[in-house]
Amino acid sequence: MSGVAGPSLLSLVERALILFGLIVRAAFLYLRTTLHNRGIWKSDPDRLIQHFTDFAVRFVRVATCFRGGLIKMGQMGSLRVDVVPDAVTDELAKLQDRVPAHPYHEIALQIERELGDSVRETFAEFDPEPIAAASLGQVHRARSKSGEVVAVKVLYPGIERSVAVDLAMTHLALRVFNWFSPADLLQIYREIRESLLGEMDYIREGRAAEECERNLRRDPELFRHLRIPTIRWETTTQRVLTMEYIPGVKINDRVSLDAQGVNVDDLVLWASRAFLTMMFRDGFFHCDPHPGNFIVDPEGRVGIIDFGMNKRIEPEILSAIRKNVVASVQKDADLYVESLLEVEIIRPADAPAVHELALMSFEPEYYNLTPQEMANLDFGEYFKRQRVHMKKIKSFQLPDGIVMWSRAISLLIGLASELAPGLRPLDVIGPFVLEFLQGGGPGPNQGRDAGVQKAVGLGTPLATREEEVSCGSSVGRRASR
């Protein structure tokens, strides 16, 4: 059998050297900023910001060129506003996981190596032109020997070697910076590594799709409006994933949806409800709800695809999230601090600074806004005020899963902002928050946490609690980023 093409040793060395150069540049900028903040080597603040922006632009350019794990790393880095400067996160957020396709002959060789037969012997038909191409793999439309139209997702040949270099250099960088950061940067590395390795395991992705489908079927009314592709295990391996092909258009193709007579607001509501169900009720969720992962079929159902980025939240973390949401609903700064202490996100010494930050975030002008209203706010002033408080916090560390949780929430808000700007977040999230606060979902002490019960008022009538939820919860103290 022919070998499968992949990156050469020379290209991998070049990749490592370029990344090492970025690490050196980042270290220099970090040192300059640290010395400036300590008054040892004063610099022009605007110039420092420009240096960080230039660095981020350079990283985006390198990631777009080299692809592989760099795009994914940049996207995750854009979420870590607790440790990454704003000038960098703003640029990293521009990274798009859409790249030029690999040559068909490389894809065919990969399929042959994985499935043991040629493409012609495995499938009745196979379109050499991909329907989607991303940083780790691409998808082709095909027809199985039984006549079913399927989507075949193929991992790029040799991509594991490129990702191994990316992970090694990332580990080096974060180990160096970990000496100077109050947050545990190696925990960030563990999250990045787990996410990337998981996305390169298509058996894991197939099982995740099936688990999410089983969970969502527990709500028949919801599942009536959804489609999740069935996995075809007979032609699936770790590097090749064959699944049911869902015909239709992307959820952001408004022209086609208008012609189809579909209400886009309804689609956004059903899509959001599906993800909130996974996150609040099931504790196992798809982490990437961007428009490209939603297909609207001819019957107006929302198809959810690409389960490679998934996460399971441990029960004790969900319990802390429940308490944190209650604190936001009730504008209770004391409970807010308690929820972070419970899972050691902060140490007791930082409780006063977090209390101040919570009080600022609970101010009415930042509460329950539509995306359009959010767009009219002066977030520059908001984040300036927030950073003043964040600098006082010396022990901030997010527990496992919270970054992905935040990513999913942020993308859902972005989906509503882009496609249904008149929707208020609580119109969608309110019922899920209410059930969650009463102990719904897989967290421990369901319905029995005395502090939560007291805070949300579980002894009061349901209508009263619904009214409380509808007027209290924040858009997200930092999810507005």
C-alpha positions as CSV (number, residue, x, y, z in Angstrom):
1,M,0.0,0.0,0.0
2,S,1.3,3.5,-0.8
3,G,2.5,5.7,1.9
4,V,0.5,8.7,3.1
5,A,2.0,12.1,2.5
6,G,2.8,14.4,5.5
7,P,5.0,17.2,6.5
8,S,8.7,16.7,6.0
9,L,11.3,16.8,8.7
10,L,12.6,20.1,7.3
11,S,9.2,21.7,7.4
12,L,8.7,20.6,11.0
13,V,12.0,22.1,12.0
14,E,11.1,25.3,10.2
15,R,7.7,25.3,12.0
16,A,9.4,24.9,15.4
17,L,11.9,27.7,14.8
18,I,9.3,30.2,13.7
19,L,7.2,29.3,16.8
20,F,10.3,29.7,19.0
21,G,10.8,33.1,17.5
22,L,7.2,34.0,18.5
23,I,7.9,32.7,22.1
24,V,11.0,34.9,22.4
25,R,9.1,37.9,21.1
26,A,6.3,37.3,23.6
27,A,8.8,36.9,26.4
28,F,10.4,40.2,25.6
29,L,7.0,42.0,25.5
30,Y,6.0,40.4,28.8
31,L,9.3,41.5,30.4
32,R,8.9,45.0,29.1
33,T,5.3,45.2,30.5
34,T,6.3,43.8,33.9
35,L,9.2,46.3,34.3
36,H,6.9,49.1,33.2
37,N,4.2,48.1,35.7
38,R,6.8,48.0,38.5
39,G,8.2,51.4,37.5
40,I,11.6,50.0,36.7
41,W,11.6,50.7,32.9
42,K,8.8,53.1,32.0
43,S,7.4,52.8,28.5
44,D,4.7,54.6,26.5
45,P,1.5,52.5,27.3
46,D,0.1,53.1,23.8
47,R,3.4,51.9,22.3
48,L,3.2,48.7,24.4
49,I,-0.3,48.0,23.3
50,Q,0.8,48.5,19.7
51,H,3.6,46.0,20.2
52,F,1.2,43.4,21.5
53,T,-1.1,44.1,18.6
54,D,1.7,43.6,16.2
55,F,2.6,40.3,17.9
56,A,-0.9,39.1,17.7
57,V,-1.1,40.0,14.0
58,R,2.1,38.1,13.4
59,F,0.7,35.0,15.2
60,V,-2.5,35.1,13.2
61,R,-0.5,35.3,10.0
62,V,1.7,32.3,11.1
63,A,-1.3,30.3,12.2
64,T,-3.1,30.9,9.0
65,C,-0.1,29.8,7.0
66,F,0.9,26.7,9.0
67,R,-2.6,25.8,10.0
68,G,-2.7,22.5,12.0
69,G,-3.1,23.0,15.7
70,L,-2.1,26.7,15.7
71,I,-5.5,28.0,14.6
72,K,-7.2,26.0,17.4
73,M,-4.7,27.2,19.9
74,G,-5.3,30.8,18.9
75,Q,-9.0,30.4,19.1
76,M,-8.7,29.0,22.6
77,G,-6.2,31.7,23.6
78,S,-8.7,34.4,22.6
79,L,-11.0,33.2,25.3
80,R,-8.4,33.5,28.1
81,V,-8.9,37.2,28.9
82,D,-7.8,36.4,32.4
83,V,-4.2,35.8,31.3
84,V,-3.9,37.2,27.7
85,P,-3.8,41.0,27.0
86,D,-6.8,42.5,25.2
87,A,-4.7,43.6,22.3
88,V,-3.8,40.0,21.7
89,T,-7.3,38.4,22.3
90,D,-9.0,40.8,19.9
91,E,-6.7,39.7,17.1
92,L,-6.8,36.0,18.0
93,A,-10.6,36.2,17.8
94,K,-10.2,36.8,14.0
95,L,-8.8,33.4,13.4
96,Q,-11.0,31.4,11.1
97,D,-10.9,27.6,11.1
98,R,-11.5,27.5,7.3
99,V,-8.5,26.7,5.1
100,P,-7.7,25.6,1.5
101,A,-8.4,22.0,0.8
102,H,-5.7,19.3,0.6
103,P,-5.2,17.6,-2.7
104,Y,-7.6,14.7,-3.4
105,H,-4.9,12.1,-3.9
106,E,-3.7,12.7,-0.3
107,I,-7.2,12.2,1.0
108,A,-7.7,9.0,-1.1
109,L,-4.5,7.6,0.3
110,Q,-5.5,8.4,3.8
111,I,-8.9,6.6,3.3
112,E,-7.1,3.6,1.8
113,R,-4.7,3.3,4.7
114,E,-7.4,3.6,7.3
115,L,-10.2,1.4,5.7
116,G,-8.0,-1.1,3.9
117,D,-9.6,-0.6,0.5
118,S,-9.5,2.1,-2.2
119,V,-12.1,4.8,-2.3
120,R,-13.6,3.2,-5.3
121,E,-14.0,-0.2,-3.5
122,T,-15.3,1.4,-0.3
123,F,-17.9,3.8,-1.7
124,A,-20.2,3.7,-4.6
125,E,-19.5,7.3,-5.3
126,F,-17.1,9.8,-3.9
127,D,-16.9,13.5,-4.8
128,P,-13.2,14.6,-5.0
129,E,-14.2,18.2,-4.2
130,P,-14.7,18.7,-0.5
131,I,-17.8,20.4,0.9
132,A,-15.8,21.8,3.8
133,A,-12.1,22.1,4.8
134,A,-10.8,23.1,8.2
135,S,-7.4,23.1,10.0
136,L,-7.3,19.4,10.9
137,G,-9.4,17.7,8.2
138,Q,-11.9,18.0,5.4
139,V,-15.3,16.6,4.5
140,H,-16.4,15.0,1.2
141,R,-19.8,14.0,0.0
142,A,-20.1,10.3,-1.0
143,R,-22.6,7.5,-1.5
144,S,-22.2,4.2,0.4
145,K,-22.4,0.8,-1.2
146,S,-26.0,0.5,0.2
147,G,-27.0,3.7,-1.7
148,E,-27.1,6.2,1.3
149,V,-25.7,9.7,0.8
150,V,-23.0,10.2,3.5
151,A,-20.5,12.8,4.6
152,V,-16.9,11.5,4.9
153,K,-14.6,13.4,7.2
154,V,-10.9,12.7,6.7
155,L,-8.0,13.8,9.0
156,Y,-5.2,15.3,7.0
157,P,-2.3,12.9,6.4
158,G,0.5,13.5,8.9
159,I,-1.3,16.3,10.8
160,E,-0.4,14.6,14.1
161,R,3.2,15.5,13.5
162,S,2.5,19.1,13.0
163,V,0.2,19.2,16.0
164,A,2.9,17.5,18.1
165,V,5.4,20.3,17.2
166,D,2.7,22.9,18.0
167,L,2.0,21.3,21.4
168,A,5.7,21.0,22.3
169,M,6.3,24.7,21.6
170,T,3.2,25.7,23.4
171,H,4.2,23.6,26.4
172,L,7.6,25.3,26.4
173,A,6.1,28.8,26.2
174,L,3.6,28.2,29.0
175,R,6.1,26.5,31.2
176,V,8.4,29.6,30.9
177,F,5.6,32.1,31.5
178,N,4.1,30.0,34.3
179,W,6.9,31.3,36.6
180,F,5.5,34.8,36.5
181,S,1.7,34.3,36.1
182,P,-0.8,34.1,39.0
183,A,-2.9,31.7,36.9
184,D,-1.8,28.1,36.3
185,L,-0.8,28.3,32.6
186,L,0.0,24.6,32.5
187,Q,-3.7,24.0,33.1
188,I,-4.3,26.0,29.9
189,Y,-1.8,23.7,28.2
190,R,-3.7,20.6,29.4
191,E,-7.0,22.0,28.1
192,I,-5.4,22.8,24.7
193,R,-3.8,19.4,24.4
194,E,-6.9,17.5,25.4
195,S,-9.0,19.5,22.9
196,L,-6.6,19.0,20.0
197,L,-6.0,15.3,20.6
198,G,-9.7,14.8,21.0
199,E,-10.5,16.5,17.7
200,M,-8.1,14.2,15.9
201,D,-9.8,11.1,17.2
202,Y,-12.9,10.5,15.0
203,I,-14.0,7.5,17.0
204,R,-14.3,9.8,20.0
205,E,-16.2,12.3,17.9
206,G,-18.6,9.7,16.7
207,R,-19.3,8.5,20.2
208,A,-19.8,12.1,21.3
209,A,-22.4,12.7,18.6
210,E,-24.3,9.6,19.6
211,E,-24.2,10.5,23.3
212,C,-25.5,14.0,22.6
213,E,-28.3,12.5,20.4
214,R,-29.4,10.1,23.1
215,N,-29.5,12.9,25.7
216,L,-31.4,15.3,23.4
217,R,-34.0,12.7,22.6
218,R,-35.1,12.8,26.2
219,D,-36.9,16.0,25.2
220,P,-39.2,14.8,22.3
221,E,-40.5,18.3,21.6
222,L,-37.0,19.7,21.2
223,F,-35.7,16.8,19.2
224,R,-38.5,17.1,16.7
225,H,-36.8,20.3,15.5
226,L,-33.3,18.8,15.4
227,R,-31.1,16.5,13.4
228,I,-27.9,14.9,14.4
229,P,-26.1,12.8,11.8
230,T,-26.1,9.0,12.3
231,I,-22.6,7.6,12.5
232,R,-21.8,4.8,10.0
233,W,-19.3,2.8,12.0
234,E,-18.5,0.2,9.3
235,T,-16.5,2.9,7.5
236,T,-15.3,4.9,10.5
237,T,-11.8,4.7,12.1
238,Q,-9.8,7.1,14.2
239,R,-8.9,9.2,11.1
240,V,-12.0,8.7,8.9
241,L,-15.5,9.4,10.1
242,T,-18.5,8.5,7.9
243,M,-21.9,9.9,8.9
244,E,-25.3,10.6,7.5
245,Y,-25.3,13.5,5.1
246,I,-27.7,16.3,6.1
247,P,-28.9,18.2,3.1
248,G,-29.7,21.9,3.5
249,V,-28.2,25.3,4.0
250,K,-26.2,27.0,6.8
251,I,-28.2,28.7,9.4
252,N,-26.8,32.1,8.4
253,D,-27.8,31.8,4.8
254,R,-30.8,34.2,5.2
255,V,-31.6,34.5,1.5
256,S,-32.1,30.7,1.1
257,L,-34.0,30.5,4.4
258,D,-36.3,33.3,3.5
259,A,-37.0,31.6,0.2
260,Q,-37.7,28.4,2.1
261,G,-40.1,30.3,4.4
262,V,-38.3,29.5,7.6
263,N,-38.3,31.9,10.6
264,V,-34.7,32.5,11.5
265,D,-35.5,33.6,15.0
266,D,-37.2,30.2,15.6
267,L,-34.1,28.4,14.3
268,V,-31.9,30.3,16.7
269,L,-34.2,29.5,19.5
270,W,-34.2,25.8,18.8
271,A,-30.4,25.7,18.3
272,S,-29.8,27.6,21.5
273,R,-32.3,25.4,23.4
274,A,-30.4,22.3,22.2
275,F,-27.0,23.6,23.4
276,L,-28.4,24.9,26.7
277,T,-30.0,21.5,27.3
278,M,-26.6,19.9,26.8
279,M,-24.8,22.4,29.0
280,F,-27.3,22.9,31.8
281,R,-29.1,19.5,31.9
282,D,-26.7,16.9,30.6
283,G,-23.3,18.1,31.6
284,F,-21.8,16.9,28.3
285,F,-21.9,19.3,25.4
286,H,-20.8,20.3,21.9
287,C,-18.4,23.2,22.5
288,D,-18.5,24.9,19.1
289,P,-21.9,26.4,18.2
290,H,-20.8,28.7,15.4
291,P,-23.1,29.2,12.3
292,G,-21.0,26.7,10.2
293,N,-22.0,23.9,12.5
294,F,-25.8,24.3,12.0
295,I,-27.5,23.0,8.8
296,V,-31.2,23.8,8.2
297,D,-32.7,20.8,6.3
298,P,-35.6,21.1,3.8
299,E,-38.1,20.4,6.6
300,G,-36.8,23.3,8.6
301,R,-35.0,21.2,11.2
302,V,-31.7,22.3,12.7
303,G,-28.9,19.8,12.0
304,I,-26.0,20.0,14.4
305,I,-22.7,18.7,13.0
306,D,-19.0,18.5,14.0
307,F,-18.9,17.1,17.5
308,G,-15.1,17.0,17.6
309,M,-14.9,19.7,20.2
310,N,-16.8,18.4,23.2
311,K,-16.6,18.5,27.0
312,R,-17.9,16.9,30.1
313,I,-18.4,19.1,33.2
314,E,-17.8,17.4,36.5
315,P,-20.8,17.5,38.9
316,E,-18.9,19.6,41.5
317,I,-18.1,22.2,38.9
318,L,-21.7,22.3,37.8
319,S,-22.7,22.8,41.4
320,A,-20.4,25.8,41.6
321,I,-21.7,27.1,38.3
322,R,-25.2,26.8,39.7
323,K,-24.3,28.8,42.8
324,N,-22.5,31.4,40.6
325,V,-25.6,31.8,38.4
326,V,-27.8,32.2,41.5
327,A,-25.4,34.9,42.7
328,S,-25.8,36.7,39.3
329,V,-29.6,36.4,39.3
330,Q,-29.8,37.8,42.9
331,K,-26.9,40.3,42.5
332,D,-25.4,38.7,45.6
333,A,-21.7,39.5,45.6
334,D,-21.1,37.4,48.8
335,L,-22.5,34.3,47.1
336,Y,-20.6,35.1,44.0
337,V,-17.4,35.1,45.9
338,E,-18.4,31.9,47.7
339,S,-19.0,30.1,44.4
340,L,-15.5,30.8,43.2
341,L,-13.9,29.8,46.5
342,E,-15.8,26.5,46.5
343,V,-13.9,25.1,43.5
344,E,-10.7,27.0,44.3
345,I,-10.9,29.4,41.3
346,I,-9.6,32.0,43.7
347,R,-7.9,31.9,47.1
348,P,-9.4,33.5,50.2
349,A,-7.0,36.4,50.1
350,D,-8.5,37.5,46.8
351,A,-12.1,37.5,48.0
352,P,-12.3,41.3,48.6
353,A,-11.1,42.1,45.1
354,V,-13.5,39.6,43.6
355,H,-16.3,41.1,45.7
356,E,-15.6,44.5,44.2
357,L,-15.5,43.1,40.7
358,A,-18.9,41.4,41.3
359,L,-20.5,44.6,42.5
360,M,-19.3,46.4,39.4
361,S,-20.6,43.7,37.1
362,F,-24.0,43.8,38.8
363,E,-24.6,47.4,37.9
364,P,-27.9,47.8,36.0
365,E,-26.5,49.1,32.7
366,Y,-24.8,45.7,32.0
367,Y,-27.9,43.5,32.8
368,N,-30.2,41.6,30.4
369,L,-29.4,43.6,27.3
370,T,-30.2,42.7,23.7
371,P,-27.1,42.3,21.4
372,Q,-28.2,45.6,19.8
373,E,-28.2,47.4,23.2
374,M,-24.8,45.8,24.0
375,A,-23.4,47.3,20.8
376,N,-24.3,50.8,22.1
377,L,-22.4,50.4,25.3
378,D,-19.0,51.9,26.0
379,F,-17.3,48.5,26.6
380,G,-13.9,50.3,26.5
381,E,-14.8,52.0,29.7
382,Y,-16.3,48.8,31.1
383,F,-13.2,46.7,30.5
384,K,-11.0,49.5,31.7
385,R,-12.8,49.4,35.0
386,Q,-12.8,45.6,35.0
387,R,-9.0,45.4,34.5
388,V,-8.4,47.6,37.5
389,H,-10.1,45.0,39.6
390,M,-8.6,42.0,37.8
391,K,-5.1,43.3,38.5
392,K,-5.9,43.0,42.3
393,I,-6.7,39.3,41.9
394,K,-3.5,37.2,42.3
395,S,-4.8,33.6,42.3
396,F,-7.3,33.3,39.5
397,Q,-7.5,29.7,38.0
398,L,-10.4,28.3,35.9
399,P,-11.3,24.7,36.7
400,D,-11.4,22.1,33.9
401,G,-14.2,22.7,31.5
402,I,-15.0,26.3,32.3
403,V,-13.1,27.6,29.3
404,M,-15.2,25.4,26.9
405,W,-18.3,26.3,28.8
406,S,-17.5,30.0,28.3
407,R,-16.7,29.4,24.7
408,A,-20.1,27.8,24.0
409,I,-22.0,30.5,25.8
410,S,-20.1,33.3,24.0
411,L,-20.7,31.6,20.6
412,L,-24.4,31.3,21.4
413,I,-24.6,34.9,22.2
414,G,-22.8,35.7,19.0
415,L,-25.2,33.5,17.0
416,A,-28.1,35.5,18.4
417,S,-26.4,38.8,17.8
418,E,-25.7,37.9,14.2
419,L,-29.0,36.2,13.2
420,A,-31.6,37.3,15.7
421,P,-30.5,40.7,17.2
422,G,-33.8,41.4,18.7
423,L,-33.8,38.4,21.1
424,R,-32.9,39.0,24.7
425,P,-30.6,36.4,26.1
426,L,-32.9,35.6,29.0
427,D,-35.8,34.9,26.7
428,V,-33.8,31.9,25.7
429,I,-31.8,31.0,28.7
430,G,-34.3,31.9,31.4
431,P,-36.1,28.5,31.6
432,F,-32.9,26.6,31.6
433,V,-31.5,28.8,34.4
434,L,-34.6,28.3,36.4
435,E,-34.5,24.5,36.1
436,F,-30.8,24.5,36.8
437,L,-31.1,26.6,39.9
438,Q,-33.7,24.2,41.3
439,G,-31.3,21.4,41.0
440,G,-31.9,20.2,37.4
441,G,-28.9,18.7,35.6
442,P,-26.3,16.2,36.7
443,G,-24.7,18.3,39.5
444,P,-24.5,17.0,43.1
445,N,-27.1,17.9,45.7
446,Q,-29.8,18.4,43.1
447,G,-32.4,20.6,44.7
448,R,-30.8,20.1,48.1
449,D,-28.2,22.9,48.3
450,A,-29.5,25.0,51.1
451,G,-27.5,28.1,50.1
452,V,-28.8,27.9,46.6
453,Q,-32.4,27.3,47.7
454,K,-32.2,30.3,50.0
455,A,-30.7,32.5,47.3
456,V,-33.1,31.6,44.5
457,G,-36.1,31.4,46.8
458,L,-37.2,27.8,46.2
459,G,-39.9,28.1,48.8
460,T,-41.7,30.7,46.8
461,P,-44.2,30.0,44.0
462,L,-42.8,29.2,40.5
463,A,-44.2,32.3,38.9
464,T,-42.4,34.5,41.4
465,R,-39.1,32.7,40.7
466,E,-39.6,33.1,37.0
467,E,-40.1,36.8,37.5
468,E,-36.9,36.9,39.5
469,V,-34.9,35.2,36.8
470,S,-36.4,37.4,34.1
471,C,-35.1,40.6,35.6
472,G,-31.8,39.6,37.2
473,S,-29.2,37.6,35.2
474,S,-26.3,39.3,33.6
475,V,-25.4,38.8,30.0
476,G,-22.2,37.4,31.5
477,R,-19.7,39.5,33.4
478,R,-17.1,38.8,30.7
479,A,-19.0,36.8,28.1
480,S,-19.8,40.1,26.5
481,R,-16.3,40.0,25.1
